[in-house]
Amino acid sequence: MTVFEELQRRGLIAQVTDENEISRMINEGKATFYIGFDPTADSLHVGHFMALCLMKRLQMAGNKPIVLLGGGTGMIGDPSGKTDMRKMLTKEDIDHNIACFKKQMSRFIDFSEDKAVMVNNADWLLDLNYVDVLREVGACFSVNKMLTFECYKQRMERGLTFLEFNYMIMQSYDFYMLFQKYGCNMQFGGDDQWANMLGGTELIRKKLGKDAHAMTITLLLNSEGKKMGKTEKGAVWLDPEKTTPFEFFQYWRNVADEDVIKCLKMLTFLPVEEIEEMEKWEGSQLNKAKEILAYELTSLVHGKEEGEKALEAARALFGGKGVSDNMPEFVLAPEDLSEGKICIADLLVKTGLCPSKRDARTVIQQGGASVDDIKISDPAEMIGIDEFVIVKKGKKSMIKVKK
């Protein structure tokens, strides 16, 4: 099985511009490819996970990744898949986020000995002359054609700023620059990036001639990743300060039955044949598959030791063996307590088990909250805490609360 065939077998490939040439280059380790990451937060999240895993896979096969950090495009925001304009970030915000990204990406990608390159598109985008861009780049794009793409059509009714309208041109210019400066001959991105990537391939050919070698490929990574990356408490971050290894483990342990095999194929490095055997599993066996998924991904992101700790904690808690030292903790401040007690609704919100007091009341009234395995039915009930209590929301979310 070739590298490209494995990508297909894992369900990663959505569209390509030249399958024969792209598969040849990837299989022979001759692809110098890039994936872009706009630094909109100070941590990568699960939505970036597939892209990072893909880069690791291709690098292991001898191909060279270019990580493009969007210090320039991040100041605009991509309208793809958005219903509203993205919040504008300052240059200081972006520089800080980029520094955080670099640290996290080193867990996935080997940057030693020129095996990979990390660049920032602010290096060329921020110094561009507006009139030069209009003459040299803008002339290569048809507004009529741009408006046929779904990413723009979705926003036309709600309102699309001219700022965002330029995002395709800027992303296309990125590929053009990477092609010339680093020999980048291939670009990857999620299915919602297809229009932008086609623009980059077209720009290279128009500016450098039809023989210019530039390939485009899209994966089912952004649409799937964005769906997976959100919970009722917000994004699932790769930074352990934002999402603890135990919470990260639990997130993957709780994926839907219909998603577990797909996640194992796309995100883990287990042999695809082994995963395909798991497709035959049913009932309680799916819980074993989810445990494997959670352990593999937690070990990949946070290291094997943290993966082992999270696995042990989950088995202790959900296997009826009692409290684990590795489960997440929350320490209440003295002012949170009144005569040593706290309202159960407030407790659920403070610990992050519920996003709001309204949600907490609903959970409690529906029988979904318990303290030390005793169900609480009154949202106003006061909970006393001596050393610690175990607070649960449903069967899958829990936390040790100390004072």
N, C-alpha and C positions, 0 to 999 in steps of 0.2 A: 504493500500500500504506500503510495507516494504521500508527501506532505500535503499537497493540494487535495488529494482524494480524502485524506483524513479530515481536513477542514470541512469538506463537503459532508462527510459522514457524520461529523459532529454537529451539523446544522448551522454552521457559521456563515457560509457564503450565500448572499442574496442575489447580487447582480455583478456582472463583470463586463468590461468592454471588449476584451479579447481573451477568451478562456484558454486557448491553446498557448498563446505567448505568455500569459500570466502564470499558468501552471508550470510551464517550462522553467521560467525564471525562478519561481519559488522552489521548485523541486531541485534545481541546480545550485541554490544558494546565491543567486545573482541579483536578488531584489534589494535595492536600497529604498526603503519605504518609509513613509511618515504617517503619523496620526497626530491630530491636533487636540490640545486640551486648553480650553479657555479657563483662566484662573478666577472663577466667580466665587470661590470660598477658600478658606484656609486649610481645607483637607479634601483629598479625593474621596469619592463615595462609591457605593456599589454600582452606580450608573457608569463609572469608568472601568469597572472591573474586567469586563469582557475585552476591552481594548488592550488593557495591560497584559492579560493572559495571552491574547493573540500575539502581541509583540514578543513575549517570552517564547512562545512556541516557534515563531518564525526565526528568532535569533538562535534558538537551539538547533535549527536546521541550517544555520550558516548564513542567513540573510541579515542585513544591517538595518536596525531601526533608527529612525530620526524622531525624537520626541520634540514636537513643536509646541512650545508654550505661548499662548496667545496674549502676550503683553500688549500687543497693538489691537487685535480684534476684540480682546476683552473690554476695551474701552467703548466698543459699539454695542455688541450683543447680536447674536444670531437669531433671526425671526423664526427659524425652522422649529416647528413643533410648539411654538409659543402662541398664547392668546393675547398676551400683553407685552409691552416693552419691558425689557430687563432693567433692573435697577442699575443706575450709573455708578461705577466705581472710580475712586481716585487712583492716581498713579501709585501712591503709597500703599493703598489696599492691594493693588495688583502685584506689586513687587513683593509684598509680604506673603501673599498667597502662592506666588511662584516659588519662593524659598521653601515653603511647606511641601509643595508638590515634588520638588527635586528630592527631598529626603525620603518621601514615601515611595517614589518610583524606583529608587535604587534597590528596593526589596525584590522587584520583578525583573529589572533589566540590568545587564552587565555593561557598565560604561567604561571598563578598563580596556587598555590597549586599542583604543579607537574601534571597539566592537559596536558601539552605539554613539549617537550624537544627541545632545540636547541643545536646542536653540530657541531664541525668543524672537517672534516676528516684530516686536517693537524695534528691533535693530534696523529694519528696513522700512517698516510702515510709518513710523513716527517722523521720519525725515523726508517723506515724499512731498513733492511740490504739487499742489492741487491741479494746476493747469497742465503740468506734464502727465499726471495720471489721466486726466480727461483725454488728452491727445494720444498717449501711448497705450493706455489700457482700456479706457472707456469706449474707444472706437471699435473695439473687438467684441462688444456685447450688444445684443439686440434687446431693447426694452420689451418689445412684443413677445419675444421668446421667453424672457425672464418671467413675465406675467402669466405664462402658461403653467409654470411650476406650482405644485400644490402648496409649497411652503409660503409662497406669496399670495396665492388665491385665498388661503384660509384667513389671512390677516387683512385683506383689502376691505372687507366689510366692517371690521372693527376699527381699522385705521392702522396704516403702516407708515412710519416716518421715513423720510429720505435718508436719515442716518442708517437705519436698518437695511434699507434698500441697497445700500452699498456693500453689505456684508459679503455677498457672493463675489463681488469684484475683488475685495480684499483677500478672501480665502483663495480665490483663483490665483491672485498675485503671489500668494505664499508658495504655491506649488511651482509657479514659474521661477521664483527666486531659488527655491530649494533644488530644482532641476539644474540650474546654472551653477550654484555655489557648492553643492554637495553631491551632484550626480544622482539626485533622487529620481528614480524612474517609475515609482509606483506610489499610489496613495490609497489609504484605507479609511473607512468611516462608516458610521451607522446608516441605515436606510433613509433616514431623514436628511442625510447630507448629500444624497445622490446628485441633486441639481448643482450644488456648489462645486462638487468634485468634477462633474462634467465640464463646468465652466473653466476649471484649471487646466484640464487636458486640452480643451479647445484653445485656450489662450496660448499655451506652449506651441501648438501646431501653427496657429496664425502668426505668431511672432517669430518663430524659429524654423518654420517650414514643416510640411507634412511628414517629413521623414524623422522629425524629432520623436524620440522614444519616450512616451509617457503613458502609463497605464492607470486605469481606474478600477477600483473594486469596492463593493459595499458589503457590509455584513449585517446580520440581524443583531447588532450589538447595542445601538442606542435605544431603539424602541423597546427591546426586551429589558435592557439594563435599567431604563428609567422606570419601567413598570415594577421591576424588582426592587429598585432602590428606595422606595418610599414606604413608610409605615405611618400609623396614626400619630406617632411621636415625632415624625420628621424623617430626614434622610438617615440611611445607614452608612456611617462614615468609616473610613479605613484608619483614621486616627484613634488610638485607644483611649485618648482623653475625651473624645466625643462619643464613641461607641465602644464600650469595654469588650475585651475578648469574649467574655461570657455572653454579653448581649449579642455580639456578632454571631457567635455559635448558635444561640437560640433563634436568631433571625432565620438562618439557613435550616435549622432543625424543624422550623415551623412552615416551610414552604408547602404549597398545595400539592396534593398527591400527583396531579397531572403535570406538575412542573419539575419534579425531582429528577427524573431521568434527563430531561432537557438541560437542567443546570449542571448535572454531572458531566454531560458530554461537552458543554460549552466552556465550563469553568475549571474543571479539575484536569489533572494530568494522569489520571488513571487510564490504563489501556482501554481504547474504545470497545474492544471485544468484551472486556470484563463488564463494561457498563451495559452493553447490549444484552448480556446475560441477565442483568438486573431488570430489563424490560419485562421479563416473564414473572417477576415478583408481584405478589398481590397481598392485600390485607396487612397484617402486622409486619410482613417483610418490607413493606414500603417505609415503615418507621426505621428499620435498619438502614435502608438506603439513604434516608434523610440524615441519620446519624453519621454515616460515612461522608456525605456531602458536607455537613457542618464541620466535621473534624478536618477534612482535607483543606477546606477553604480557610478555616481559622489558623491552621498550621502554616498555610501559604502566606497569609497576611501578617500574622503576629508571631510566627515561629512555632516550632514543634512543641516546645515546653508549654506555651500558652494553650495550644491545641489540646494537649494532654490534660491540663488543668480544667479546661472548659468541659471536656468530655467526662472527666471524673465528677465534676460538680453537677452536671446534668443527670448523670446516672444516679447519683446519690439523691438528688431532689425528686426526680420523677420516677425513680425505682422504689420509693418508699423507704430509703435507708437513712433519712434524716437530713440534718443541715450539713452543708459542705463549706469548708473554709474558702473555697474558690468562687462562691456565688457573689453577685454584686451586693454592695452595701450602701446604705444611705444613713448619714448621721444627722439627726435633728439638732437644730440650735436651741439653746435654752428658751428663747423667746417663742419658739414654735409650740411650746407646751404650756398648758394651764393646769396647775396643781398636778403635774406629772402626766397629763392626758392630752390627747389631740383628737379632733373630730375625724372620723374615718374618711369622709369626703375630702377634707383638707389633706389628709395623709396620702391618699391616692394621687392627688395633684402634685404635692411636694416631691414625692418620690419619682414622678414622671410616668407612673403607670397609666395615668389618665391625663389627657391634654387640657382639660378644663373641669371646673366643678360641676357643670351641667352634665358632662359625660360621666363623671364619677357617680353622680346621683343615679343616673340611668343604669350603670353597671351594678351598683349596690341593690337597687330595686328589682333588678332582674336576676338576682342571686349569684352574681359573678364575682363577688369580693369576699375574701376570708382573711382572718388573722389567726395564725397558728392553727390552721385547718378548721377553724370555727367560722361558719358563714355569718356574715353581717347583713341584716336586711334593712336597717334604719340608717339613712345617710347622715343623721345627726348624732349617731352613737359615738361616745367618747372612748378612746382606746388608751388604756394605761400601759406604760412601757417601763419595765424594770431594767433588765440587762439588754434584751433585744426581743423583737417579734419578727415573724416571717409573714409578710403581707403578699397576698396573691390576687391577681386579676385573672379570672378564668383558670384554665388548667396549665397555661403555658408561660405566663408572665409573673415573676415573683422577685422579691427583694428582701434582704435582711435589713431591718430598721433598728438603729441604735440611738441612744441619746447621749 
